Amino acid sequence: MRVSYFARALDAMPAGRGSARVKVRSKATLRPVHRHLGSRVRATFRGRVLGRFRPAGIRVELQGRRRRSYVTLATAATKPDGSYRVTYRFTHRARGRYVFRLRVRHYPRFPYFLGYSRATSVFVR
């Protein structure tokens, strides 16, 4: 984005100029189909990549929290309407609360930059 300021209406040269680059983060929703699961069960997550321009095939990554960071567990591609479905299978030893989020990467044909969904929890019995 470029901005030029003219001090008077008939000035030939601008009194000041400035430019800025605007980066818009991508946004997405993430919600589990079932919040309470048994062990050895697949957790299914659904959601949508938000924004006006959403080409089909945007790669989204399901991430699980491990201590203080996140680890990518599964990937999926969006449909033409921006929706997606991604699954993760728990092991037989899984118990407790697990926190997940979705990461949407930047691609050349996708005009938004790296973004994340809000974190959501799933409970395994």
Wavefront OBJ file of the C-alpha trace (Angstrom):
o trace
v 0.000 0.000 0.000
v 1.378 3.418 -0.933
v 0.230 6.772 0.434
v 1.092 10.226 -0.872
v 0.251 13.465 0.930
v -0.227 16.733 -0.940
v -0.107 19.862 1.254
v -2.149 21.914 -1.218
v -4.675 20.873 -3.819
v -2.653 22.093 -6.821
v 0.813 20.861 -5.754
v 2.665 18.938 -8.451
v 4.870 16.987 -6.026
v 3.669 15.324 -2.834
v 4.829 16.768 0.485
v 5.286 13.275 1.881
v 5.173 9.643 0.812
v 4.965 6.371 2.622
v 4.507 2.723 1.868
v 3.550 -0.268 3.954
v 3.089 -3.946 3.401
v -0.026 -5.435 4.925
v 0.054 -9.081 5.946
v -3.274 -10.687 6.744
v -3.197 -13.907 8.745
v -5.398 -16.763 7.677
v -8.111 -17.835 10.095
v -9.807 -21.166 10.544
v -12.303 -22.884 12.783
v -11.696 -26.246 14.457
v -14.241 -28.320 16.349
v -14.245 -31.976 17.344
v -17.173 -34.102 16.216
v -17.096 -35.855 19.638
v -15.437 -34.271 22.658
v -15.335 -37.467 24.801
v -13.768 -40.587 23.288
v -12.555 -44.039 24.255
v -9.012 -45.253 23.629
v -8.142 -46.622 20.158
v -10.803 -44.377 18.658
v -10.362 -41.885 15.855
v -10.962 -38.280 16.790
v -12.593 -36.444 13.904
v -12.297 -32.683 13.552
v -14.206 -30.446 11.167
v -14.023 -26.798 10.341
v -13.598 -24.171 7.710
v -10.853 -21.867 6.459
v -12.254 -18.352 6.678
v -11.884 -15.549 4.157
v -13.397 -14.358 0.939
v -10.968 -16.106 -1.397
v -10.598 -19.826 -0.614
v -9.363 -21.988 -3.482
v -9.853 -25.734 -3.114
v -6.901 -27.767 -1.900
v -5.497 -25.483 0.811
v -3.382 -27.658 3.108
v -4.309 -27.573 6.778
v -2.344 -29.310 9.543
v -3.815 -30.734 12.737
v -1.405 -30.103 15.600
v -1.387 -31.570 19.099
v 0.177 -29.891 22.094
v 3.202 -31.627 23.561
v 4.430 -29.848 26.691
v 4.890 -26.208 25.626
v 4.955 -26.648 21.839
v 2.793 -28.189 19.132
v 3.497 -31.198 16.896
v 1.901 -31.807 13.496
v -0.185 -34.995 13.619
v -2.190 -35.048 10.380
v -2.844 -33.006 7.247
v -5.897 -32.482 5.083
v -6.982 -30.424 2.078
v -9.966 -28.104 1.907
v -12.980 -28.507 -0.346
v -14.073 -25.692 -2.711
v -16.228 -24.141 0.029
v -13.271 -23.974 2.442
v -14.400 -26.832 4.690
v -12.180 -29.734 5.743
v -12.243 -32.935 7.784
v -9.193 -34.417 9.500
v -8.822 -37.416 11.823
v -6.327 -38.615 14.427
v -6.236 -42.071 16.028
v -5.331 -42.415 19.701
v -3.265 -45.354 20.989
v -4.563 -47.900 23.510
v -2.664 -46.130 26.325
v -4.165 -42.711 25.681
v -5.982 -41.229 28.680
v -6.809 -37.707 29.778
v -7.190 -34.335 28.083
v -5.555 -33.589 24.735
v -5.290 -30.126 23.184
v -5.373 -29.585 19.414
v -5.180 -26.653 17.021
v -5.158 -26.203 13.265
v -2.388 -24.500 11.287
v -3.073 -22.998 7.860
v 0.074 -22.445 5.836
v 0.715 -19.747 3.238
v 0.750 -20.828 -0.409
v 1.396 -18.723 -3.528
v -2.209 -18.965 -4.770
v -3.633 -18.324 -1.284
v -3.437 -14.589 -0.424
v -3.281 -15.001 3.374
v -0.261 -15.675 5.571
v 0.347 -18.356 8.200
v -2.483 -18.592 10.718
v -3.915 -20.798 13.436
v -7.299 -21.751 14.830
v -8.213 -21.536 18.487
v -7.166 -24.526 20.563
v -9.778 -27.137 21.429
v -9.712 -30.090 23.848
v -10.688 -33.740 23.532
v -11.047 -36.081 26.516
v -10.046 -39.750 26.229
v -11.347 -42.292 28.784
l 1 2 3 4 5 6 7 8 9 10 11 12 13 14 15 16 17 18 19 20 21 22 23 24 25 26 27 28 29 30 31 32 33 34 35 36 37 38 39 40 41 42 43 44 45 46 47 48 49 50 51 52 53 54 55 56 57 58 59 60 61 62 63 64 65 66 67 68 69 70 71 72 73 74 75 76 77 78 79 80 81 82 83 84 85 86 87 88 89 90 91 92 93 94 95 96 97 98 99 100 101 102 103 104 105 106 107 108 109 110 111 112 113 114 115 116 117 118 119 120 121 122 123 124 125
